[in-house]
Amino acid sequence: MSEDRTRFTCPFCGAEFEVPKTFVYATCPYCGTTFRVDKPEAQVEHYLFSVNFDKNAAYKLMKDFALLQVGVAEDFEGSTEFVSAYQYLVPLYIFEVNVKALCRGEKVEADEEKVEIDVHGGEEAAYVITPATHALPIGIPQGYSFPARSRRFFKPSVLKDGVYLQPSLNPEHVFSTVKEPYLRKAVSEAQTACGSGYEVADNSKYIGLAHYPFWLIRYRYRGREYTAIIDASDGTALYLEYPISARGRAAGLAMGLAATLFAGVVGGATTILLMKSFTPGLIGGAIASLPALAVAVQRFAKSKGVYRFKPSEEAVFAPVR
């Protein structure tokens, strides 16, 4: 056994196996039990989100999505070929946040009697799923919404299906960070409702560990390779490289030139009205539009377009959610 590994005996089935010392969790390859390396006696709930799109379905979805991109090559559909697909199982922590900031009991009139009740202050509840490691070989946008549905208990047999990534972050530290904005909001609501007379009740809990599947797809178009990342559970395209047609590049450049000319004309016309002089406005408008023209020229020089998923666009681009 190497110095950077330690030997464990599964506390549930008795099997022995080696685990790197850097691991936060260990999963028994025989019975599938997951436990904290520093607390092997404590079992951890370990889930796996379902793979609803295999590599063939994910590749087709990627091609269909690429065809929606502005300026994509006209012969894209017929000139692309599949190269490879790797499934990455990304570790996540699942938390249930439930924090209350209740006003302290006070006397109020009710049916001509004074009774003591708790005046409601602030309450926040949420089901939060967040990455359990910063060392991700694929790009997942900050704030990406992982659906809480479609999960099952983890089985060791899935380890052969993809690249299994280990959690590396301390779950207690992550939990504290995740919970903070909800607690702050509940306290703020309580301060508005009852001033400083409130008490905080924290019923939040750590649900467990989960692994979520993504496809890293590589394909070829006219001898050049392109990359895409597809959510294997719900089909969302997180990242896509696609070839841009010569026509699309020329159209982009033409739009940039038109925008520059329009800005110059508008600037000149405005200056005529205000200063009775056309030239300064024309020059000023043209200068102001140079950044947009520079972007258009850069796009014209490139033959590859790039799409990146933004959580704010989720309702528009997610095919299943």
MITOR-677781 format. One record per residue (C-alpha): residue number from 1; residue in one letter; chain; z, y, x. Coordinates in nm, 3 decimals. Example, Ala and Ser with C-alpha at 12.3 -4.5 7.8 and 13.67 -1.06 7.14 Angstrom:
REM MITOR-677781
<i = 1	aa = A	ch = A	zz = 0.780	yy = -0.450	xx = 1.230>;
<i = 2	aa = S	ch = A	zz = 0.714	yy = -0.106	xx = 1.367>;
//
This chain:
REM MITOR-677781
<i = 1	aa = M	ch = A	zz = 0.000	yy = 0.000	xx = 0.000>;
<i = 2	aa = S	ch = A	zz = -0.096	yy = 0.344	xx = 0.136>;
<i = 3	aa = E	ch = A	zz = 0.162	yy = 0.620	xx = 0.189>;
<i = 4	aa = D	ch = A	zz = 0.019	yy = 0.838	xx = -0.088>;
<i = 5	aa = R	ch = A	zz = 0.068	yy = 0.570	xx = -0.354>;
<i = 6	aa = T	ch = A	zz = 0.376	yy = 0.418	xx = -0.514>;
<i = 7	aa = R	ch = A	zz = 0.421	yy = 0.083	xx = -0.686>;
<i = 8	aa = F	ch = A	zz = 0.537	yy = 0.069	xx = -1.046>;
<i = 9	aa = T	ch = A	zz = 0.660	yy = -0.206	xx = -1.272>;
<i = 10	aa = C	ch = A	zz = 0.562	yy = -0.135	xx = -1.631>;
<i = 11	aa = P	ch = A	zz = 0.890	yy = -0.099	xx = -1.825>;
<i = 12	aa = F	ch = A	zz = 0.728	yy = -0.249	xx = -2.135>;
<i = 13	aa = C	ch = A	zz = 0.521	yy = -0.550	xx = -2.021>;
<i = 14	aa = G	ch = A	zz = 0.654	yy = -0.605	xx = -1.667>;
<i = 15	aa = A	ch = A	zz = 0.314	yy = -0.581	xx = -1.495>;
<i = 16	aa = E	ch = A	zz = 0.302	yy = -0.428	xx = -1.146>;
<i = 17	aa = F	ch = A	zz = 0.042	yy = -0.173	xx = -1.037>;
<i = 18	aa = E	ch = A	zz = -0.002	yy = 0.115	xx = -0.793>;
<i = 19	aa = V	ch = A	zz = -0.012	yy = 0.483	xx = -0.886>;
<i = 20	aa = P	ch = A	zz = -0.087	yy = 0.788	xx = -0.665>;
<i = 21	aa = K	ch = A	zz = 0.228	yy = 0.990	xx = -0.603>;
<i = 22	aa = T	ch = A	zz = 0.060	yy = 1.306	xx = -0.734>;
<i = 23	aa = F	ch = A	zz = 0.025	yy = 1.164	xx = -1.088>;
<i = 24	aa = V	ch = A	zz = 0.235	yy = 1.318	xx = -1.365>;
<i = 25	aa = Y	ch = A	zz = 0.166	yy = 1.022	xx = -1.597>;
<i = 26	aa = A	ch = A	zz = 0.084	yy = 0.657	xx = -1.542>;
<i = 27	aa = T	ch = A	zz = -0.095	yy = 0.426	xx = -1.784>;
<i = 28	aa = C	ch = A	zz = -0.040	yy = 0.053	xx = -1.751>;
<i = 29	aa = P	ch = A	zz = -0.384	yy = -0.111	xx = -1.708>;
<i = 30	aa = Y	ch = A	zz = -0.258	yy = -0.425	xx = -1.882>;
<i = 31	aa = C	ch = A	zz = -0.074	yy = -0.316	xx = -2.198>;
<i = 32	aa = G	ch = A	zz = -0.195	yy = 0.047	xx = -2.220>;
<i = 33	aa = T	ch = A	zz = 0.153	yy = 0.202	xx = -2.225>;
<i = 34	aa = T	ch = A	zz = 0.166	yy = 0.555	xx = -2.085>;
<i = 35	aa = F	ch = A	zz = 0.483	yy = 0.699	xx = -1.933>;
<i = 36	aa = R	ch = A	zz = 0.599	yy = 0.987	xx = -1.715>;
<i = 37	aa = V	ch = A	zz = 0.605	yy = 0.889	xx = -1.349>;
<i = 38	aa = D	ch = A	zz = 0.941	yy = 1.064	xx = -1.305>;
<i = 39	aa = K	ch = A	zz = 1.077	yy = 0.909	xx = -1.627>;
<i = 40	aa = P	ch = A	zz = 0.926	yy = 0.559	xx = -1.653>;
<i = 41	aa = E	ch = A	zz = 1.174	yy = 0.454	xx = -1.919>;
<i = 42	aa = A	ch = A	zz = 1.034	yy = 0.715	xx = -2.162>;
<i = 43	aa = Q	ch = A	zz = 0.714	yy = 0.610	xx = -2.339>;
<i = 44	aa = V	ch = A	zz = 0.459	yy = 0.885	xx = -2.412>;
<i = 45	aa = E	ch = A	zz = 0.226	yy = 0.890	xx = -2.710>;
<i = 46	aa = H	ch = A	zz = -0.125	yy = 0.870	xx = -2.563>;
<i = 47	aa = Y	ch = A	zz = -0.433	yy = 0.928	xx = -2.777>;
<i = 48	aa = L	ch = A	zz = -0.809	yy = 0.915	xx = -2.733>;
<i = 49	aa = F	ch = A	zz = -1.049	yy = 1.126	xx = -2.935>;
<i = 50	aa = S	ch = A	zz = -1.338	yy = 0.930	xx = -3.078>;
<i = 51	aa = V	ch = A	zz = -1.680	yy = 0.928	xx = -2.915>;
<i = 52	aa = N	ch = A	zz = -1.901	yy = 1.004	xx = -3.215>;
<i = 53	aa = F	ch = A	zz = -2.211	yy = 1.082	xx = -3.004>;
<i = 54	aa = D	ch = A	zz = -2.324	yy = 0.826	xx = -2.747>;
<i = 55	aa = K	ch = A	zz = -2.538	yy = 0.938	xx = -2.454>;
<i = 56	aa = N	ch = A	zz = -2.864	yy = 0.889	xx = -2.646>;
<i = 57	aa = A	ch = A	zz = -2.742	yy = 1.092	xx = -2.946>;
<i = 58	aa = A	ch = A	zz = -2.603	yy = 1.359	xx = -2.715>;
<i = 59	aa = Y	ch = A	zz = -2.935	yy = 1.383	xx = -2.528>;
<i = 60	aa = K	ch = A	zz = -3.127	yy = 1.423	xx = -2.855>;
<i = 61	aa = L	ch = A	zz = -2.882	yy = 1.685	xx = -2.976>;
<i = 62	aa = M	ch = A	zz = -2.923	yy = 1.870	xx = -2.646>;
<i = 63	aa = K	ch = A	zz = -3.303	yy = 1.871	xx = -2.679>;
<i = 64	aa = D	ch = A	zz = -3.287	yy = 1.993	xx = -3.040>;
<i = 65	aa = F	ch = A	zz = -3.049	yy = 2.272	xx = -2.938>;
<i = 66	aa = A	ch = A	zz = -3.269	yy = 2.372	xx = -2.643>;
<i = 67	aa = L	ch = A	zz = -3.565	yy = 2.415	xx = -2.878>;
<i = 68	aa = L	ch = A	zz = -3.366	yy = 2.686	xx = -3.062>;
<i = 69	aa = Q	ch = A	zz = -3.332	yy = 2.900	xx = -2.749>;
<i = 70	aa = V	ch = A	zz = -3.547	yy = 3.211	xx = -2.720>;
<i = 71	aa = G	ch = A	zz = -3.827	yy = 3.173	xx = -2.465>;
<i = 72	aa = V	ch = A	zz = -3.791	yy = 2.798	xx = -2.410>;
<i = 73	aa = A	ch = A	zz = -4.103	yy = 2.636	xx = -2.263>;
<i = 74	aa = E	ch = A	zz = -4.362	yy = 2.552	xx = -2.530>;
<i = 75	aa = D	ch = A	zz = -4.406	yy = 2.194	xx = -2.406>;
<i = 76	aa = F	ch = A	zz = -4.032	yy = 2.133	xx = -2.362>;
<i = 77	aa = E	ch = A	zz = -4.001	yy = 1.851	xx = -2.612>;
<i = 78	aa = G	ch = A	zz = -4.285	yy = 1.644	xx = -2.471>;
<i = 79	aa = S	ch = A	zz = -4.233	yy = 1.720	xx = -2.102>;
<i = 80	aa = T	ch = A	zz = -3.864	yy = 1.639	xx = -2.056>;
<i = 81	aa = E	ch = A	zz = -3.722	yy = 1.310	xx = -1.937>;
<i = 82	aa = F	ch = A	zz = -3.367	yy = 1.177	xx = -1.927>;
<i = 83	aa = V	ch = A	zz = -3.208	yy = 1.146	xx = -1.580>;
<i = 84	aa = S	ch = A	zz = -2.839	yy = 1.060	xx = -1.625>;
<i = 85	aa = A	ch = A	zz = -2.530	yy = 1.099	xx = -1.844>;
<i = 86	aa = Y	ch = A	zz = -2.168	yy = 1.085	xx = -1.733>;
<i = 87	aa = Q	ch = A	zz = -1.880	yy = 1.077	xx = -1.977>;
<i = 88	aa = Y	ch = A	zz = -1.575	yy = 1.277	xx = -1.868>;
<i = 89	aa = L	ch = A	zz = -1.243	yy = 1.205	xx = -2.036>;
<i = 90	aa = V	ch = A	zz = -1.055	yy = 1.535	xx = -2.013>;
<i = 91	aa = P	ch = A	zz = -0.672	yy = 1.525	xx = -2.040>;
<i = 92	aa = L	ch = A	zz = -0.506	yy = 1.737	xx = -2.308>;
<i = 93	aa = Y	ch = A	zz = -0.150	yy = 1.806	xx = -2.421>;
<i = 94	aa = I	ch = A	zz = -0.079	yy = 1.813	xx = -2.794>;
<i = 95	aa = F	ch = A	zz = 0.200	yy = 2.036	xx = -2.925>;
<i = 96	aa = E	ch = A	zz = 0.333	yy = 2.119	xx = -3.269>;
<i = 97	aa = V	ch = A	zz = 0.463	yy = 2.475	xx = -3.270>;
<i = 98	aa = N	ch = A	zz = 0.715	yy = 2.567	xx = -3.539>;
<i = 99	aa = V	ch = A	zz = 0.929	yy = 2.874	xx = -3.472>;
<i = 100	aa = K	ch = A	zz = 1.130	yy = 3.082	xx = -3.719>;
<i = 101	aa = A	ch = A	zz = 1.313	yy = 3.410	xx = -3.678>;
<i = 102	aa = L	ch = A	zz = 1.540	yy = 3.432	xx = -3.986>;
<i = 103	aa = C	ch = A	zz = 1.740	yy = 3.732	xx = -4.091>;
<i = 104	aa = R	ch = A	zz = 2.112	yy = 3.659	xx = -4.096>;
<i = 105	aa = G	ch = A	zz = 2.261	yy = 3.588	xx = -4.440>;
<i = 106	aa = E	ch = A	zz = 2.360	yy = 3.891	xx = -4.648>;
<i = 107	aa = K	ch = A	zz = 2.497	yy = 3.960	xx = -4.996>;
<i = 108	aa = V	ch = A	zz = 2.243	yy = 4.031	xx = -5.268>;
<i = 109	aa = E	ch = A	zz = 2.263	yy = 4.068	xx = -5.646>;
<i = 110	aa = A	ch = A	zz = 2.149	yy = 3.761	xx = -5.843>;
<i = 111	aa = D	ch = A	zz = 2.242	yy = 3.703	xx = -6.210>;
<i = 112	aa = E	ch = A	zz = 2.523	yy = 3.960	xx = -6.185>;
<i = 113	aa = E	ch = A	zz = 2.682	yy = 3.759	xx = -5.899>;
<i = 114	aa = K	ch = A	zz = 2.678	yy = 3.817	xx = -5.526>;
<i = 115	aa = V	ch = A	zz = 2.547	yy = 3.517	xx = -5.334>;
<i = 116	aa = E	ch = A	zz = 2.471	yy = 3.471	xx = -4.963>;
<i = 117	aa = I	ch = A	zz = 2.110	yy = 3.391	xx = -4.881>;
<i = 118	aa = D	ch = A	zz = 1.884	yy = 3.388	xx = -4.575>;
<i = 119	aa = V	ch = A	zz = 1.634	yy = 3.670	xx = -4.593>;
<i = 120	aa = H	ch = A	zz = 1.303	yy = 3.545	xx = -4.453>;
<i = 121	aa = G	ch = A	zz = 1.205	yy = 3.713	xx = -4.129>;
<i = 122	aa = G	ch = A	zz = 0.913	yy = 3.568	xx = -3.933>;
<i = 123	aa = E	ch = A	zz = 0.769	yy = 3.217	xx = -3.911>;
<i = 124	aa = E	ch = A	zz = 0.479	yy = 3.076	xx = -3.708>;
<i = 125	aa = A	ch = A	zz = 0.344	yy = 2.722	xx = -3.717>;
<i = 126	aa = A	ch = A	zz = 0.044	yy = 2.578	xx = -3.536>;
<i = 127	aa = Y	ch = A	zz = -0.099	yy = 2.258	xx = -3.399>;
<i = 128	aa = V	ch = A	zz = -0.201	yy = 2.336	xx = -3.040>;
<i = 129	aa = I	ch = A	zz = -0.421	yy = 2.127	xx = -2.811>;
<i = 130	aa = T	ch = A	zz = -0.470	yy = 2.253	xx = -2.457>;
<i = 131	aa = P	ch = A	zz = -0.608	yy = 2.114	xx = -2.125>;
<i = 132	aa = A	ch = A	zz = -0.352	yy = 1.931	xx = -1.911>;
<i = 133	aa = T	ch = A	zz = -0.519	yy = 2.014	xx = -1.579>;
<i = 134	aa = H	ch = A	zz = -0.692	yy = 2.306	xx = -1.409>;
<i = 135	aa = A	ch = A	zz = -0.904	yy = 2.074	xx = -1.193>;
<i = 136	aa = L	ch = A	zz = -1.195	yy = 2.024	xx = -1.431>;
<i = 137	aa = P	ch = A	zz = -1.535	yy = 1.925	xx = -1.288>;
<i = 138	aa = I	ch = A	zz = -1.704	yy = 2.052	xx = -1.604>;
<i = 139	aa = G	ch = A	zz = -1.677	yy = 2.399	xx = -1.753>;
<i = 140	aa = I	ch = A	zz = -1.474	yy = 2.427	xx = -2.073>;
<i = 141	aa = P	ch = A	zz = -1.450	yy = 2.785	xx = -2.207>;
<i = 142	aa = Q	ch = A	zz = -1.106	yy = 2.938	xx = -2.244>;
<i = 143	aa = G	ch = A	zz = -0.989	yy = 2.915	xx = -2.603>;
<i = 144	aa = Y	ch = A	zz = -1.211	yy = 2.619	xx = -2.686>;
<i = 145	aa = S	ch = A	zz = -1.098	yy = 2.463	xx = -3.013>;
<i = 146	aa = F	ch = A	zz = -1.035	yy = 2.090	xx = -2.988>;
<i = 147	aa = P	ch = A	zz = -1.037	yy = 1.934	xx = -3.337>;
<i = 148	aa = A	ch = A	zz = -0.709	yy = 1.761	xx = -3.422>;
<i = 149	aa = R	ch = A	zz = -0.881	yy = 1.491	xx = -3.627>;
<i = 150	aa = S	ch = A	zz = -1.060	yy = 1.172	xx = -3.521>;
<i = 151	aa = R	ch = A	zz = -0.815	yy = 1.040	xx = -3.265>;
<i = 152	aa = R	ch = A	zz = -0.671	yy = 0.694	xx = -3.203>;
<i = 153	aa = F	ch = A	zz = -0.427	yy = 0.538	xx = -2.963>;
<i = 154	aa = F	ch = A	zz = -0.545	yy = 0.506	xx = -2.605>;
<i = 155	aa = K	ch = A	zz = -0.670	yy = 0.172	xx = -2.473>;
<i = 156	aa = P	ch = A	zz = -0.718	yy = 0.090	xx = -2.101>;
<i = 157	aa = S	ch = A	zz = -1.062	yy = -0.057	xx = -2.176>;
<i = 158	aa = V	ch = A	zz = -1.207	yy = 0.296	xx = -2.205>;
<i = 159	aa = L	ch = A	zz = -1.149	yy = 0.354	xx = -1.834>;
<i = 160	aa = K	ch = A	zz = -1.471	yy = 0.171	xx = -1.755>;
<i = 161	aa = D	ch = A	zz = -1.674	yy = 0.391	xx = -1.992>;
<i = 162	aa = G	ch = A	zz = -1.639	yy = 0.722	xx = -1.812>;
<i = 163	aa = V	ch = A	zz = -1.475	yy = 0.943	xx = -1.551>;
<i = 164	aa = Y	ch = A	zz = -1.105	yy = 0.943	xx = -1.639>;
<i = 165	aa = L	ch = A	zz = -0.931	yy = 1.267	xx = -1.536>;
<i = 166	aa = Q	ch = A	zz = -0.558	yy = 1.269	xx = -1.474>;
<i = 167	aa = P	ch = A	zz = -0.324	yy = 1.537	xx = -1.614>;
<i = 168	aa = S	ch = A	zz = -0.172	yy = 1.745	xx = -1.336>;
<i = 169	aa = L	ch = A	zz = 0.021	yy = 2.021	xx = -1.515>;
<i = 170	aa = N	ch = A	zz = 0.388	yy = 1.999	xx = -1.602>;
<i = 171	aa = P	ch = A	zz = 0.398	yy = 1.956	xx = -1.984>;
<i = 172	aa = E	ch = A	zz = 0.725	yy = 2.152	xx = -2.017>;
<i = 173	aa = H	ch = A	zz = 0.575	yy = 2.452	xx = -1.837>;
<i = 174	aa = V	ch = A	zz = 0.258	yy = 2.435	xx = -2.045>;
<i = 175	aa = F	ch = A	zz = 0.464	yy = 2.404	xx = -2.366>;
<i = 176	aa = S	ch = A	zz = 0.664	yy = 2.716	xx = -2.279>;
<i = 177	aa = T	ch = A	zz = 0.346	yy = 2.916	xx = -2.214>;
<i = 178	aa = V	ch = A	zz = 0.173	yy = 2.790	xx = -2.530>;
<i = 179	aa = K	ch = A	zz = 0.472	yy = 2.864	xx = -2.752>;
<i = 180	aa = E	ch = A	zz = 0.544	yy = 3.216	xx = -2.623>;
<i = 181	aa = P	ch = A	zz = 0.288	yy = 3.416	xx = -2.830>;
<i = 182	aa = Y	ch = A	zz = 0.397	yy = 3.242	xx = -3.154>;
<i = 183	aa = L	ch = A	zz = 0.763	yy = 3.308	xx = -3.081>;
<i = 184	aa = R	ch = A	zz = 0.690	yy = 3.671	xx = -2.997>;
<i = 185	aa = K	ch = A	zz = 0.502	yy = 3.720	xx = -3.324>;
<i = 186	aa = A	ch = A	zz = 0.779	yy = 3.558	xx = -3.533>;
<i = 187	aa = V	ch = A	zz = 1.042	yy = 3.780	xx = -3.369>;
<i = 188	aa = S	ch = A	zz = 0.829	yy = 4.090	xx = -3.425>;
<i = 189	aa = E	ch = A	zz = 0.798	yy = 4.007	xx = -3.795>;
<i = 190	aa = A	ch = A	zz = 1.175	yy = 3.951	xx = -3.817>;
<i = 191	aa = Q	ch = A	zz = 1.250	yy = 4.282	xx = -3.647>;
<i = 192	aa = T	ch = A	zz = 1.030	yy = 4.455	xx = -3.904>;
<i = 193	aa = A	ch = A	zz = 1.205	yy = 4.276	xx = -4.192>;
<i = 194	aa = C	ch = A	zz = 1.567	yy = 4.286	xx = -4.081>;
<i = 195	aa = G	ch = A	zz = 1.606	yy = 4.491	xx = -3.763>;
<i = 196	aa = S	ch = A	zz = 1.815	yy = 4.324	xx = -3.493>;
<i = 197	aa = G	ch = A	zz = 2.003	yy = 4.094	xx = -3.730>;
<i = 198	aa = Y	ch = A	zz = 1.803	yy = 3.773	xx = -3.693>;
<i = 199	aa = E	ch = A	zz = 1.840	yy = 3.425	xx = -3.547>;
<i = 200	aa = V	ch = A	zz = 1.566	yy = 3.213	xx = -3.390>;
<i = 201	aa = A	ch = A	zz = 1.519	yy = 2.850	xx = -3.493>;
<i = 202	aa = D	ch = A	zz = 1.277	yy = 2.657	xx = -3.272>;
<i = 203	aa = N	ch = A	zz = 1.161	yy = 2.324	xx = -3.417>;
<i = 204	aa = S	ch = A	zz = 0.855	yy = 2.292	xx = -3.194>;
<i = 205	aa = K	ch = A	zz = 0.784	yy = 1.958	xx = -3.030>;
<i = 206	aa = Y	ch = A	zz = 0.560	yy = 1.789	xx = -2.777>;
<i = 207	aa = I	ch = A	zz = 0.341	yy = 1.534	xx = -2.956>;
<i = 208	aa = G	ch = A	zz = 0.186	yy = 1.365	xx = -2.655>;
<i = 209	aa = L	ch = A	zz = -0.107	yy = 1.324	xx = -2.421>;
<i = 210	aa = A	ch = A	zz = -0.470	yy = 1.282	xx = -2.523>;
<i = 211	aa = H	ch = A	zz = -0.808	yy = 1.241	xx = -2.357>;
<i = 212	aa = Y	ch = A	zz = -1.116	yy = 1.412	xx = -2.494>;
<i = 213	aa = P	ch = A	zz = -1.475	yy = 1.301	xx = -2.418>;
<i = 214	aa = F	ch = A	zz = -1.758	yy = 1.521	xx = -2.291>;
<i = 215	aa = W	ch = A	zz = -2.107	yy = 1.429	xx = -2.172>;
<i = 216	aa = L	ch = A	zz = -2.251	yy = 1.578	xx = -1.856>;
<i = 217	aa = I	ch = A	zz = -2.624	yy = 1.529	xx = -1.906>;
<i = 218	aa = R	ch = A	zz = -2.899	yy = 1.580	xx = -1.650>;
<i = 219	aa = Y	ch = A	zz = -3.264	yy = 1.586	xx = -1.746>;
<i = 220	aa = R	ch = A	zz = -3.592	yy = 1.668	xx = -1.576>;
<i = 221	aa = Y	ch = A	zz = -3.870	yy = 1.906	xx = -1.680>;
<i = 222	aa = R	ch = A	zz = -4.185	yy = 1.922	xx = -1.469>;
<i = 223	aa = G	ch = A	zz = -4.010	yy = 1.798	xx = -1.158>;
<i = 224	aa = R	ch = A	zz = -3.700	yy = 2.023	xx = -1.185>;
<i = 225	aa = E	ch = A	zz = -3.355	yy = 1.905	xx = -1.294>;
<i = 226	aa = Y	ch = A	zz = -3.144	yy = 2.080	xx = -1.557>;
<i = 227	aa = T	ch = A	zz = -2.786	yy = 2.026	xx = -1.676>;
<i = 228	aa = A	ch = A	zz = -2.609	yy = 2.027	xx = -2.012>;
<i = 229	aa = I	ch = A	zz = -2.252	yy = 1.963	xx = -2.131>;
<i = 230	aa = I	ch = A	zz = -2.209	yy = 1.818	xx = -2.480>;
<i = 231	aa = D	ch = A	zz = -1.885	yy = 1.754	xx = -2.672>;
<i = 232	aa = A	ch = A	zz = -1.901	yy = 1.378	xx = -2.731>;
<i = 233	aa = S	ch = A	zz = -1.666	yy = 1.396	xx = -3.029>;
<i = 234	aa = D	ch = A	zz = -1.827	yy = 1.664	xx = -3.248>;
<i = 235	aa = G	ch = A	zz = -2.157	yy = 1.742	xx = -3.074>;
<i = 236	aa = T	ch = A	zz = -2.095	yy = 2.104	xx = -2.971>;
<i = 237	aa = A	ch = A	zz = -2.318	yy = 2.224	xx = -2.685>;
<i = 238	aa = L	ch = A	zz = -2.087	yy = 2.391	xx = -2.431>;
<i = 239	aa = Y	ch = A	zz = -2.343	yy = 2.456	xx = -2.160>;
<i = 240	aa = L	ch = A	zz = -2.720	yy = 2.427	xx = -2.141>;
<i = 241	aa = E	ch = A	zz = -2.983	yy = 2.498	xx = -1.878>;
<i = 242	aa = Y	ch = A	zz = -3.339	yy = 2.508	xx = -2.009>;
<i = 243	aa = P	ch = A	zz = -3.685	yy = 2.600	xx = -1.877>;
<i = 244	aa = I	ch = A	zz = -3.828	yy = 2.934	xx = -1.984>;
<i = 245	aa = S	ch = A	zz = -4.198	yy = 2.963	xx = -2.057>;
<i = 246	aa = A	ch = A	zz = -4.420	yy = 3.216	xx = -1.879>;
<i = 247	aa = R	ch = A	zz = -4.484	yy = 3.374	xx = -2.219>;
<i = 248	aa = G	ch = A	zz = -4.113	yy = 3.405	xx = -2.287>;
<i = 249	aa = R	ch = A	zz = -4.050	yy = 3.564	xx = -1.947>;
<i = 250	aa = A	ch = A	zz = -4.337	yy = 3.810	xx = -2.000>;
<i = 251	aa = A	ch = A	zz = -4.207	yy = 3.897	xx = -2.347>;
<i = 252	aa = G	ch = A	zz = -3.863	yy = 3.971	xx = -2.203>;
<i = 253	aa = L	ch = A	zz = -4.012	yy = 4.197	xx = -1.937>;
<i = 254	aa = A	ch = A	zz = -4.223	yy = 4.376	xx = -2.196>;
<i = 255	aa = M	ch = A	zz = -3.915	yy = 4.436	xx = -2.411>;
<i = 256	aa = G	ch = A	zz = -3.731	yy = 4.577	xx = -2.109>;
<i = 257	aa = L	ch = A	zz = -4.019	yy = 4.813	xx = -2.031>;
<i = 258	aa = A	ch = A	zz = -4.043	yy = 4.918	xx = -2.395>;
<i = 259	aa = A	ch = A	zz = -3.668	yy = 4.990	xx = -2.407>;
<i = 260	aa = T	ch = A	zz = -3.698	yy = 5.203	xx = -2.092>;
<i = 261	aa = L	ch = A	zz = -3.989	yy = 5.399	xx = -2.234>;
<i = 262	aa = F	ch = A	zz = -3.818	yy = 5.444	xx = -2.571>;
<i = 263	aa = A	ch = A	zz = -3.497	yy = 5.570	xx = -2.408>;
<i = 264	aa = G	ch = A	zz = -3.697	yy = 5.816	xx = -2.200>;
<i = 265	aa = V	ch = A	zz = -3.888	yy = 5.948	xx = -2.501>;
<i = 266	aa = V	ch = A	zz = -3.573	yy = 5.980	xx = -2.712>;
<i = 267	aa = G	ch = A	zz = -3.394	yy = 6.155	xx = -2.427>;
<i = 268	aa = G	ch = A	zz = -3.684	yy = 6.390	xx = -2.379>;
<i = 269	aa = A	ch = A	zz = -3.709	yy = 6.472	xx = -2.749>;
<i = 270	aa = T	ch = A	zz = -3.336	yy = 6.538	xx = -2.767>;
<i = 271	aa = T	ch = A	zz = -3.353	yy = 6.769	xx = -2.469>;
<i = 272	aa = I	ch = A	zz = -3.646	yy = 6.962	xx = -2.621>;
<i = 273	aa = L	ch = A	zz = -3.438	yy = 7.028	xx = -2.931>;
<i = 274	aa = L	ch = A	zz = -3.134	yy = 7.137	xx = -2.734>;
<i = 275	aa = M	ch = A	zz = -3.277	yy = 7.290	xx = -2.417>;
<i = 276	aa = K	ch = A	zz = -3.647	yy = 7.341	xx = -2.495>;
<i = 277	aa = S	ch = A	zz = -3.730	yy = 7.125	xx = -2.191>;
<i = 278	aa = F	ch = A	zz = -3.881	yy = 6.775	xx = -2.206>;
<i = 279	aa = T	ch = A	zz = -3.874	yy = 6.659	xx = -1.842>;
<i = 280	aa = P	ch = A	zz = -3.494	yy = 6.647	xx = -1.776>;
<i = 281	aa = G	ch = A	zz = -3.436	yy = 6.443	xx = -2.091>;
<i = 282	aa = L	ch = A	zz = -3.718	yy = 6.204	xx = -2.008>;
<i = 283	aa = I	ch = A	zz = -3.579	yy = 6.146	xx = -1.661>;
<i = 284	aa = G	ch = A	zz = -3.220	yy = 6.115	xx = -1.786>;
<i = 285	aa = G	ch = A	zz = -3.314	yy = 5.867	xx = -2.059>;
<i = 286	aa = A	ch = A	zz = -3.515	yy = 5.656	xx = -1.816>;
<i = 287	aa = I	ch = A	zz = -3.227	yy = 5.648	xx = -1.567>;
<i = 288	aa = A	ch = A	zz = -2.982	yy = 5.545	xx = -1.841>;
<i = 289	aa = S	ch = A	zz = -3.205	yy = 5.252	xx = -1.936>;
<i = 290	aa = L	ch = A	zz = -3.253	yy = 5.123	xx = -1.581>;
<i = 291	aa = P	ch = A	zz = -2.975	yy = 4.858	xx = -1.607>;
<i = 292	aa = A	ch = A	zz = -3.150	yy = 4.699	xx = -1.907>;
<i = 293	aa = L	ch = A	zz = -3.480	yy = 4.708	xx = -1.722>;
<i = 294	aa = A	ch = A	zz = -3.318	yy = 4.545	xx = -1.418>;
<i = 295	aa = V	ch = A	zz = -3.190	yy = 4.260	xx = -1.636>;
<i = 296	aa = A	ch = A	zz = -3.536	yy = 4.212	xx = -1.786>;
<i = 297	aa = V	ch = A	zz = -3.694	yy = 4.200	xx = -1.438>;
<i = 298	aa = Q	ch = A	zz = -3.436	yy = 3.946	xx = -1.320>;
<i = 299	aa = R	ch = A	zz = -3.507	yy = 3.727	xx = -1.622>;
<i = 300	aa = F	ch = A	zz = -3.879	yy = 3.753	xx = -1.558>;
<i = 301	aa = A	ch = A	zz = -3.824	yy = 3.631	xx = -1.201>;
<i = 302	aa = K	ch = A	zz = -3.626	yy = 3.329	xx = -1.320>;
<i = 303	aa = S	ch = A	zz = -3.775	yy = 3.018	xx = -1.476>;
<i = 304	aa = K	ch = A	zz = -3.441	yy = 2.885	xx = -1.606>;
<i = 305	aa = G	ch = A	zz = -3.239	yy = 3.008	xx = -1.899>;
<i = 306	aa = V	ch = A	zz = -2.865	yy = 2.939	xx = -1.942>;
<i = 307	aa = Y	ch = A	zz = -2.662	yy = 2.913	xx = -2.263>;
<i = 308	aa = R	ch = A	zz = -2.281	yy = 2.915	xx = -2.256>;
<i = 309	aa = F	ch = A	zz = -2.075	yy = 2.841	xx = -2.565>;
<i = 310	aa = K	ch = A	zz = -1.841	yy = 3.119	xx = -2.678>;
<i = 311	aa = P	ch = A	zz = -1.550	yy = 3.026	xx = -2.907>;
<i = 312	aa = S	ch = A	zz = -1.625	yy = 3.336	xx = -3.117>;
<i = 313	aa = E	ch = A	zz = -1.966	yy = 3.183	xx = -3.202>;
<i = 314	aa = E	ch = A	zz = -1.816	yy = 2.853	xx = -3.313>;
<i = 315	aa = A	ch = A	zz = -1.906	yy = 2.890	xx = -3.680>;
<i = 316	aa = V	ch = A	zz = -2.270	yy = 2.958	xx = -3.590>;
<i = 317	aa = F	ch = A	zz = -2.351	yy = 2.702	xx = -3.324>;
<i = 318	aa = A	ch = A	zz = -2.124	yy = 2.400	xx = -3.384>;
<i = 319	aa = P	ch = A	zz = -2.333	yy = 2.137	xx = -3.569>;
<i = 320	aa = V	ch = A	zz = -2.041	yy = 1.937	xx = -3.709>;
<i = 321	aa = R	ch = A	zz = -1.728	yy = 2.155	xx = -3.718>;
//
